[in-house]
Amino acid sequence: MEIKTERLKLRSVEKIDLENIHSLLMYPESALFNPSGFPDGIAHTAQMVEAWSAQIHESDARKDYTFYIETLEGKEFIGLINISVVKPHYRNAEVWFKLVPTMWNKGYATEALNRILTFGFKELNFHRIEGGCAVENIASAKVMEKVGMVKEARRRKILPLKDGWSDNYEFAILEEEYPL
C-alpha cells in the first residue's frame, strides 16, 4: 500500500526497512516520550517490523496500518506513522507518529498526519480519529493542533516514562470537522 503527499511517500513497512526503523527507535530524542523506551536489541525491532510488514496481508477486517515515511525526492527515511482501529462498532481510530530527529521542524509530521487523517476518514470511513502525547511533548501537540485535532482531555499520570509517570493530552477530530 502506498499513499503520497506533495513531498512524501507513505508505504507499507517492509522487512528491508529494519535497519532504518531500528535506528529511529534508538534515538534518545525519539524514545523520550515512548513508554516502551528502547527496543531490547535489533531482534526486538525485527519482531515489530515483521508484524508491521505482515499487516498488508491481513483480511478486509484489517485493524492496523503502519506506514514507512520517506521523501518522494531522494527516498530519504523520515519516520513511521500508524492508524489503528480502536472501536470498530463506533468507527473510532487512533494515530501515532515518530520521526527521525533530523527531520523535525520541516513540516513532515504535519503533512504525513494530514494525509493519514484523509485516508482514515475518506477510505476507511472513520467517524472519529484520536491521538495523544505526553504533556511535555509540545511538538507533537502542535502537530495535532495544526491538522485540526482538538485537545479534549489531560489524563493524569497515565504514561510510564523513563523519568516517572507523565500526564497525557488527548486529541481528537471528527469526520464532520475534517475538510476532505
C-alpha positions in Angstrom: 0.0 0.0 0.0 1.3 3.4 -0.9 0.0 6.9 -0.1 1.6 10.1 -1.5 1.6 13.8 -0.4 3.3 16.7 -2.0 6.7 15.8 -0.6 6.3 12.3 1.0 5.5 8.7 0.2 3.9 6.7 3.0 4.2 3.0 2.2 3.7 -0.3 3.9 6.6 -1.4 6.1 8.9 -4.0 4.5 11.5 -6.3 6.1 14.3 -4.4 4.3 13.4 -1.4 6.4 14.7 -3.0 9.6 17.9 -1.0 10.0 16.3 2.4 9.4 13.5 1.6 11.8 15.9 0.3 14.5 18.0 3.4 14.1 14.8 5.6 14.6 13.8 3.7 17.7 17.3 4.0 19.2 17.5 7.8 19.1 17.3 9.1 22.7 15.2 12.0 21.5 12.5 9.8 19.9 12.4 7.4 22.9 12.0 10.3 25.3 8.2 10.2 25.3 7.8 6.5 24.4 6.5 4.3 27.3 8.3 1.3 25.7 11.7 3.0 25.8 14.3 1.5 23.6 13.9 -1.9 21.9 15.8 -4.8 23.5 18.2 -5.0 20.5 17.6 -5.4 16.8 15.9 -8.8 17.3 13.1 -7.0 19.2 12.8 -4.4 16.4 12.8 -7.2 13.8 9.7 -8.6 15.6 7.9 -5.2 15.3 8.9 -4.9 11.6 7.7 -8.4 10.9 4.3 -7.6 12.4 4.0 -4.3 10.6 5.1 -5.8 7.3 2.5 -8.7 7.7 -0.3 -6.1 8.0 -0.5 -5.8 4.2 -1.7 -9.5 4.1 -4.5 -9.1 6.6 -8.1 -9.5 5.5 -10.7 -6.9 4.8 -11.1 -6.5 8.5 -7.7 -5.0 8.8 -7.2 -3.1 12.1 -3.7 -1.7 11.8 -1.9 0.4 9.2 1.7 1.3 9.9 3.5 3.3 7.2 7.1 3.9 6.5 7.6 7.6 5.6 10.2 8.6 3.0 10.8 11.7 0.9 9.5 11.5 -2.7 12.7 13.1 -3.9 15.7 11.0 -2.8 13.7 8.4 -0.8 15.2 9.6 2.5 13.7 7.9 5.6 11.6 10.3 7.6 9.9 8.0 10.2 6.8 6.0 10.9 3.1 6.8 11.2 0.2 4.5 12.2 -3.6 4.5 12.2 -5.4 1.7 14.1 -9.0 0.7 14.6 -9.8 1.3 18.3 -13.5 0.6 18.4 -14.8 -0.8 15.1 -18.5 -0.5 16.1 -18.1 3.2 16.8 -15.8 3.8 13.8 -13.0 5.1 16.0 -9.3 5.1 15.3 -6.1 6.2 16.9 -3.0 7.6 15.3 0.7 7.8 16.3 3.8 9.1 14.5 7.5 9.0 15.2 10.1 10.9 13.1 13.9 10.8 12.8 15.1 13.8 14.9 16.9 15.4 12.0 13.6 15.5 10.1 11.8 17.5 12.9 10.6 21.1 12.3 10.3 20.7 8.5 6.5 20.2 8.4 6.8 16.4 7.6 4.8 15.3 10.6 2.0 17.7 9.8 2.0 16.7 6.2 2.0 12.9 6.9 -0.7 13.2 9.7 -2.9 15.3 7.4 -2.7 12.6 4.7 -3.4 9.8 7.3 -6.5 11.7 8.5 -7.8 11.9 4.9 -7.1 8.2 4.5 -8.9 7.4 7.7 -12.0 9.4 7.0 -12.3 9.0 3.3 -11.0 5.5 2.6 -11.5 3.7 6.0 -14.8 5.6 6.8 -13.9 6.5 10.4 -16.1 8.8 12.4 -13.5 9.9 15.0 -9.7 9.8 15.0 -7.8 10.2 18.2 -4.2 10.8 19.2 -2.3 11.5 22.3 1.1 12.7 23.6 2.9 13.4 26.9 2.1 16.9 28.0 5.9 17.7 27.8 5.8 16.7 24.1 5.0 20.2 22.9 6.0 19.5 19.3 3.6 16.5 18.9 0.8 18.5 20.5 1.4 21.3 18.0 1.3 18.9 15.0 -2.1 17.5 16.1 -3.5 21.0 16.6 -2.2 22.1 13.2 -4.2 19.4 11.4 -7.4 20.4 13.3 -7.4 17.9 16.1 -9.0 19.3 19.3 -7.4 18.9 22.8 -10.1 17.1 24.7 -8.5 16.0 27.9 -5.5 15.8 30.1 -5.2 12.4 31.7 -3.1 12.4 34.9 -0.1 10.2 35.3 -1.0 7.7 32.7 2.3 7.3 30.7 5.1 5.4 32.4 8.2 7.2 31.1 11.8 6.8 32.0 11.7 9.6 34.5 8.4 8.6 36.1 4.7 9.0 35.3 3.6 11.6 32.9 0.3 13.3 32.1 -1.1 12.8 28.6 -3.0 15.1 26.4 -5.8 13.5 24.3 -6.7 15.0 20.9 -9.5 14.0 18.5 -11.1 15.1 15.3 -14.5 14.1 13.9 -15.3 13.4 10.3 -17.5 16.4 10.0 -14.7 18.7 11.3 -12.1 17.5 8.8 -12.1 19.1 5.3 -11.9 16.4 2.7 
